[in-house]
């Protein structure tokens, strides 16, 4: 099995109030339920590719330099993001991108890379 590629974070957004504009941040703390200051939603994190963020303006938390197909291929993978760890849990039914849960809290900065976690790499070599 090949390890998933890594993708840089291009933008970080929180949406404190439903229906209000988002707030762009250079860095943010990842908490168990999602990003600090973000209102709680169906999933802790929503990740999209830059193309979908520009064209469709979804209310996603993380914009990555990846394609939609590349993000969808990450479903089921544990990934490191900054010094946090997340698990890509699935694809939303009515919007682009993927959802993720938080495995380990930490911080994310623009420019950090979403990359395979050591857990994923070790388990893929054991399979």
C-alpha positions in Angstrom: 0.0 0.0 0.0 1.3 3.4 -0.9 1.3 6.2 1.7 -1.1 9.1 1.0 0.7 12.2 -0.2 0.8 15.4 1.9 -0.9 18.7 1.2 -0.2 22.2 2.5 -2.8 24.2 4.4 -3.7 27.3 2.3 -6.4 28.8 4.6 -7.9 28.3 8.0 -11.5 29.5 8.7 -13.8 29.5 11.7 -17.5 30.2 11.6 -18.5 31.3 15.2 -22.2 32.1 14.3 -24.5 30.4 11.9 -25.2 32.5 8.8 -22.4 35.0 9.6 -19.2 35.4 7.5 -16.3 33.3 8.5 -13.1 34.5 10.1 -9.8 33.7 8.4 -6.9 32.9 10.8 -3.2 32.3 10.4 -3.1 29.8 13.2 -5.7 28.0 15.3 -6.0 25.5 18.1 -7.6 22.1 17.3 -9.8 21.0 20.1 -11.7 17.7 20.4 -14.9 19.1 19.0 -13.2 21.2 16.3 -11.3 24.4 15.9 -11.2 26.9 18.8 -13.8 29.6 18.3 -15.8 27.6 15.6 -19.4 26.7 16.3 -19.9 23.0 16.7 -21.3 21.2 13.6 -21.9 17.6 12.4 -18.2 16.9 12.2 -15.2 18.5 14.0 -13.5 19.5 10.8 -14.4 20.1 7.2 -11.6 20.1 4.6 -11.8 21.2 1.0 -9.5 21.6 -1.9 -8.6 25.1 -3.1 -10.6 24.8 -6.3 -13.8 24.0 -4.5 -13.2 26.7 -1.9 -12.8 29.4 -4.7 -15.6 28.1 -6.9 -18.3 27.0 -4.5 -17.5 29.0 -1.3 -18.3 26.1 1.1 -18.1 26.9 4.8 -15.1 24.6 5.4 -12.5 25.0 8.1 -9.4 24.0 6.1 -8.5 24.7 2.5 -5.7 22.5 1.2 -3.6 22.5 -1.9 -5.0 19.2 -3.2 -7.6 18.0 -5.7 -11.1 16.9 -4.6 -10.2 13.3 -5.7 -7.0 13.4 -3.6 -9.0 14.4 -0.5 -11.6 11.7 -1.1 -8.8 9.1 -1.2 -7.9 10.0 2.3 -11.1 8.7 3.9 -10.2 6.2 6.6 -6.7 7.6 7.0 -5.2 9.1 10.2 -3.3 12.2 9.3 -1.0 14.6 11.1 -1.9 18.3 10.8 0.4 20.7 12.5 1.0 19.0 15.9 -2.5 17.6 16.0 -3.8 14.3 14.5 -7.0 13.8 12.7 -8.9 11.0 11.0 -10.6 11.6 7.7 -14.1 10.1 8.4 -16.1 10.6 5.2 -17.5 12.8 2.5 -20.4 15.2 3.2 -23.6 14.3 1.3 -24.4 17.8 0.1 -21.2 19.8 -0.2 -17.6 19.3 -1.4 -14.6 18.1 0.7 -14.2 15.6 3.5 -15.0 15.5 7.2 -12.5 14.6 9.9 -12.6 13.9 13.6 -9.9 14.9 16.0 -7.7 12.2 17.4 -5.1 14.4 19.2 -5.5 18.1 19.9 -2.8 20.6 18.9 -2.4 23.7 16.7 -2.5 24.3 12.9 -0.8 27.1 11.0 -1.2 28.1 7.4 1.6 26.3 5.5 1.5 23.2 7.8 1.1 20.0 5.8 -1.7 17.4 6.1 0.4 14.2 6.0 0.1 10.6 6.9 0.6 10.0 10.7 3.1 7.6 12.0 0.2 5.3 13.1 -1.1 5.1 9.5 2.4 4.4 8.1 3.2 1.7 10.6 -0.2 0.0 10.2 0.1 0.0 6.4 3.5 -1.7 6.6 2.1 -4.4 8.8 -0.8 -5.2 6.5 
